[in-house]
């Protein structure tokens, strides 16, 4: 009887010890998870980048402090609002498209859009939406990141406007040089010696190249500002293609390339802007 009691006591001791160890492991794991969750929460709240979680409808659920500062609001003013409703009215089609992308699980990665803040200021941002899956729930949510590039866009616009202005200012003296060299080469104001004509021809050629460069810079700035004029007319694309092939013939020959041309008369009368083409 004594031996049986000792054995039973020992078994009970082992069971209690095992349970205590299990409880201790569970407690430590739970505590570690709680600490990790708190650390993640602090990182999320204090991140310098605006973060927002949205539900399956695109409604805002949990913006961090940077997101509140970006929109200039307090939590109650933005909670439950649809994220895509903050796009300007003129971008309503784009807002609807992005919302459908999100609902259809189509990735949204660094999409350049405009967002309106509480003060009415329009900010240019890069928007990304990452899907967050919760195994414990059938509902889906998304993590939104907003990267403000308004200042960079303004700097780029200022540089583009400067290039445009400088190009316009350069056209006048270049046109004057072209006019004078044309007069000197034509002999309208007297004959020039062969050596003088040689120098004038070189000056004229360099001036023509500079004019072409200025026009290119001007067109680039117009493209960036969205103000490039398009002048369409009927164009023979075959002729343009042949002229370009003639220009790059040395490179073609050097690389031993074979160019096959098969126009079939389909490109002789195309309505387009020849300069842009």
LUMZA-302547 format. One record per residue (C-alpha): residue in one letter; chain; x, y, z. Coordinates in pm, whole numbers, plus 50000, padded with zeros to 5 digits. Layout:
<nodes>
(node 'A','A',(X,Y,Z)) ...
</nodes>
This chain:
<nodes>
(node 'X','A',(50000,50000,50000)) (node 'X','A',(50282,50235,50089)) (node 'X','A',(50454,50160,49757)) (node 'X','A',(50130,50219,49564)) (node 'X','A',(50075,50550,49741)) (node 'X','A',(50431,50659,49662)) (node 'X','A',(50389,50569,49295)) (node 'X','A',(50057,50749,49271)) (node 'X','A',(50204,51056,49441)) (node 'X','A',(50500,51052,49202)) (node 'X','A',(50272,51026,48897)) (node 'X','A',(50058,51314,49025)) (node 'X','A',(50376,51515,49083)) (node 'X','A',(50495,51451,48729)) (node 'X','A',(50158,51547,48584)) (node 'X','A',(50143,51869,48784)) (node 'X','A',(50503,51953,48693)) (node 'X','A',(50435,51891,48322)) (node 'X','A',(50122,52105,48337)) (node 'X','A',(50311,52378,48516)) (node 'X','A',(50582,52370,48249)) (node 'X','A',(50319,52379,47975)) (node 'X','A',(50144,52672,48141)) (node 'X','A',(50476,52849,48174)) (node 'X','A',(50559,52795,47805)) (node 'X','A',(50213,52914,47701)) (node 'X','A',(50239,53218,47927)) (node 'X','A',(50583,53308,47791)) (node 'X','A',(50463,53264,47431)) (node 'X','A',(50154,53474,47495)) (node 'X','A',(50362,53742,47662)) (node 'X','A',(50610,53741,47371)) (node 'X','A',(50328,53777,47119)) (node 'X','A',(50177,54061,47319)) (node 'X','A',(50513,54241,47335)) (node 'X','A',(50572,54187,46961)) (node 'X','A',(50225,54315,46881)) (node 'X','A',(50281,54622,47094)) (node 'X','A',(50616,54690,46926)) (node 'X','A',(50458,54654,46581)) (node 'X','A',(50176,54885,46687)) (node 'X','A',(50424,55150,46799)) (node 'X','A',(50619,55120,46473)) (node 'X','A',(50295,55149,46274)) (node 'X','A',(50175,55453,46468)) (node 'X','A',(50509,55634,46467)) (node 'X','A',(50614,55558,46109)) (node 'X','A',(50703,55869,45905)) (node 'X','A',(50517,55725,45604)) (node 'X','A',(50135,55754,45604)) (node 'X','A',(49982,55408,45653)) (node 'X','A',(49610,55329,45638)) (node 'X','A',(49420,55002,45667)) (node 'X','A',(49099,54976,45466)) (node 'X','A',(48820,54718,45461)) (node 'X','A',(48684,54525,45162)) (node 'X','A',(48486,54832,45048)) (node 'X','A',(48786,55063,45059)) (node 'X','A',(48665,55241,45374)) (node 'X','A',(48931,55371,45612)) (node 'X','A',(48965,55176,45937)) (node 'X','A',(49300,55246,46100)) (node 'X','A',(49515,55539,45983)) (node 'X','A',(49845,55605,46159)) (node 'X','A',(49954,55947,46286)) (node 'X','A',(50140,56035,45965)) (node 'X','A',(49823,55968,45763)) (node 'X','A',(49623,56198,45992)) (node 'X','A',(49887,56470,45955)) (node 'X','A',(49890,56424,45577)) (node 'X','A',(49514,56479,45547)) (node 'X','A',(49511,56738,45829)) (node 'X','A',(49233,56563,46020)) (node 'X','A',(49161,56390,46349)) (node 'X','A',(49065,56024,46361)) (node 'X','A',(48688,56084,46380)) (node 'X','A',(48692,56295,46063)) (node 'X','A',(48842,56025,45841)) (node 'X','A',(48722,55700,45998)) (node 'X','A',(48477,55516,45769)) (node 'X','A',(48541,55743,45470)) (node 'X','A',(48623,55575,45140)) (node 'X','A',(48991,55623,45060)) (node 'X','A',(48930,55670,44688)) (node 'X','A',(48681,55951,44753)) (node 'X','A',(48976,56176,44838)) (node 'X','A',(49076,56196,44471)) (node 'X','A',(48976,56525,44299)) (node 'X','A',(48637,56531,44122)) (node 'X','A',(48805,56551,43780)) (node 'X','A',(48976,56218,43859)) (node 'X','A',(48653,56037,43946)) (node 'X','A',(48704,55785,43664)) (node 'X','A',(49049,55703,43797)) (node 'X','A',(48913,55673,44152)) (node 'X','A',(48650,55424,44035)) (node 'X','A',(48910,55228,43840)) (node 'X','A',(49143,55201,44141)) (node 'X','A',(48855,55094,44364)) (node 'X','A',(48764,54819,44119)) (node 'X','A',(49130,54715,44106)) (node 'X','A',(49131,54680,44484)) (node 'X','A',(48804,54487,44496)) (node 'X','A',(48931,54256,44220)) (node 'X','A',(49263,54188,44397)) (node 'X','A',(49458,54361,44119)) (node 'X','A',(49783,54503,44268)) (node 'X','A',(49811,54880,44305)) (node 'X','A',(50181,54962,44322)) (node 'X','A',(50317,55319,44329)) (node 'X','A',(50027,55456,44127)) (node 'X','A',(50071,55831,44082)) (node 'X','A',(49750,56007,44186)) (node 'X','A',(49632,56331,44346)) (node 'X','A',(49467,56346,44689)) (node 'X','A',(49276,56635,44847)) (node 'X','A',(49348,56724,45210)) (node 'X','A',(49108,56886,45457)) (node 'X','A',(49245,57233,45374)) (node 'X','A',(49169,57179,45005)) (node 'X','A',(49534,57139,44907)) (node 'X','A',(49594,56891,44625)) (node 'X','A',(49894,56666,44686)) (node 'X','A',(50060,56437,44432)) (node 'X','A',(50136,56096,44583)) (node 'X','A',(50246,55745,44493)) (node 'X','A',(49974,55510,44616)) (node 'X','A',(50028,55142,44696)) (node 'X','A',(49771,54899,44836)) (node 'X','A',(49879,54560,44974)) (node 'X','A',(49628,54289,45056)) (node 'X','A',(49629,54165,45415)) (node 'X','A',(49483,53820,45475)) (node 'X','A',(49344,53722,45814)) (node 'X','A',(49322,53341,45855)) (node 'X','A',(49075,53381,46141)) (node 'X','A',(48830,53583,45933)) (node 'X','A',(48677,53562,45585)) (node 'X','A',(48678,53942,45547)) (node 'X','A',(48968,54101,45362)) (node 'X','A',(49153,54423,45426)) (node 'X','A',(49428,54625,45264)) (node 'X','A',(49732,54815,45384)) (node 'X','A',(49771,55150,45209)) (node 'X','A',(50097,55343,45183)) (node 'X','A',(50105,55705,45066)) (node 'X','A',(50433,55857,44949)) (node 'X','A',(50408,56233,44899)) (node 'X','A',(50599,56350,44587)) (node 'X','A',(50441,56695,44554)) (node 'X','A',(50764,56885,44612)) (node 'X','A',(50958,56668,44367)) (node 'X','A',(50690,56724,44102)) (node 'X','A',(50703,57102,44159)) (node 'X','A',(51082,57100,44127)) (node 'X','A',(51059,56899,43805)) (node 'X','A',(50797,57142,43673)) (node 'X','A',(51018,57441,43758)) (node 'X','A',(51315,57281,43579)) (node 'X','A',(51098,57205,43276)) (node 'X','A',(50968,57562,43265)) (node 'X','A',(51326,57691,43290)) (node 'X','A',(51437,57474,42997)) (node 'X','A',(51138,57598,42797)) (node 'X','A',(51213,57963,42875)) (node 'X','A',(51585,57924,42799)) (node 'X','A',(51505,57750,42470)) (node 'X','A',(51272,58032,42366)) (node 'X','A',(51535,58292,42453)) (node 'X','A',(51803,58109,42254)) (node 'X','A',(51596,58092,41936)) (node 'X','A',(51618,58466,41864)) (node 'X','A',(52001,58502,41851)) (node 'X','A',(52031,58172,41663)) (node 'X','A',(51782,58293,41404)) (node 'X','A',(51981,58617,41370)) (node 'X','A',(52307,58425,41315)) (node 'X','A',(52135,58207,41055)) (node 'X','A',(52005,58514,40870)) (node 'X','A',(52346,58684,40858)) (node 'X','A',(52535,58370,40753)) (node 'X','A',(52279,58305,40477)) (node 'X','A',(52335,58661,40348)) (node 'X','A',(52714,58624,40358)) (node 'X','A',(52709,58285,40184)) (node 'X','A',(52467,58403,39914)) (node 'X','A',(52696,58695,39822)) (node 'X','A',(52420,58954,39861)) (node 'X','A',(52654,59188,40050)) (node 'X','A',(52969,59107,39857)) (node 'X','A',(53179,58812,39754)) (node 'X','A',(53380,58622,40015)) (node 'X','A',(53707,58443,39961)) (node 'X','A',(53706,58060,39950)) (node 'X','A',(53858,58046,40297)) (node 'X','A',(53598,58287,40432)) (node 'X','A',(53319,58083,40269)) (node 'X','A',(53461,57769,40428)) (node 'X','A',(53447,57927,40775)) (node 'X','A',(53099,58068,40709)) (node 'X','A',(52978,57725,40596)) (node 'X','A',(53108,57571,40917)) (node 'X','A',(52945,57843,41127)) (node 'X','A',(52620,57790,40938)) (node 'X','A',(52631,57415,40994)) (node 'X','A',(52700,57444,41367)) (node 'X','A',(52424,57703,41398)) (node 'X','A',(52176,57471,41223)) (node 'X','A',(52269,57189,41464)) (node 'X','A',(52222,57423,41761)) (node 'X','A',(51881,57531,41630)) (node 'X','A',(51783,57165,41600)) (node 'X','A',(51904,57099,41956)) (node 'X','A',(51707,57396,42091)) (node 'X','A',(51394,57276,41910)) (node 'X','A',(51442,56930,42062)) (node 'X','A',(51479,57076,42412)) (node 'X','A',(51170,57286,42354)) (node 'X','A',(50969,56983,42243)) (node 'X','A',(51089,56782,42545)) (node 'X','A',(50975,57056,42782)) (node 'X','A',(50643,57078,42599)) (node 'X','A',(50592,56703,42634)) (node 'X','A',(50661,56719,43009)) (node 'X','A',(50421,57012,43052)) (node 'X','A',(50158,56848,42834)) (node 'X','A',(50148,57140,42590)) (node 'X','A',(50320,56993,42283)) (node 'X','A',(50125,57098,41974)) (node 'X','A',(50039,56815,41735)) (node 'X','A',(50029,56913,41367)) (node 'X','A',(49883,56626,41168)) (node 'X','A',(49907,56594,40793)) (node 'X','A',(49925,56319,40533)) (node 'X','A',(50273,56167,40552)) (node 'X','A',(50459,55904,40352)) (node 'X','A',(50603,55692,40635)) (node 'X','A',(50808,55491,40385)) (node 'X','A',(51002,55804,40293)) (node 'X','A',(51070,55889,40658)) (node 'X','A',(51181,55532,40729)) (node 'X','A',(51415,55526,40430)) (node 'X','A',(51573,55858,40535)) (node 'X','A',(51640,55723,40887)) (node 'X','A',(51784,55400,40747)) (node 'X','A',(52016,55611,40533)) (node 'X','A',(52131,55807,40838)) (node 'X','A',(52213,55494,41038)) (node 'X','A',(52352,55298,40744)) (node 'X','A',(52711,55307,40883)) (node 'X','A',(52595,55148,41213)) (node 'X','A',(52394,54887,41023)) (node 'X','A',(52696,54800,40809)) (node 'X','A',(52932,54796,41108)) (node 'X','A',(52712,54552,41300)) (node 'X','A',(52648,54346,40984)) (node 'X','A',(52272,54367,41025)) (node 'X','A',(52023,54266,40761)) (node 'X','A',(51723,54497,40727)) (node 'X','A',(51415,54348,40564)) (node 'X','A',(51162,54599,40428)) (node 'X','A',(50808,54495,40352)) (node 'X','A',(50588,54805,40325)) (node 'X','A',(50326,54665,40082)) (node 'X','A',(50223,55023,40007)) (node 'X','A',(50036,55053,40338)) (node 'X','A',(50236,55343,40484)) (node 'X','A',(50241,55590,40197)) (node 'X','A',(49946,55799,40311)) (node 'X','A',(49924,55813,40693)) (node 'X','A',(49775,56106,40889)) (node 'X','A',(50030,56191,41159)) (node 'X','A',(50273,56453,41286)) (node 'X','A',(50596,56389,41090)) (node 'X','A',(50819,56560,41347)) (node 'X','A',(50685,56354,41638)) (node 'X','A',(50693,56040,41428)) 
</nodes>
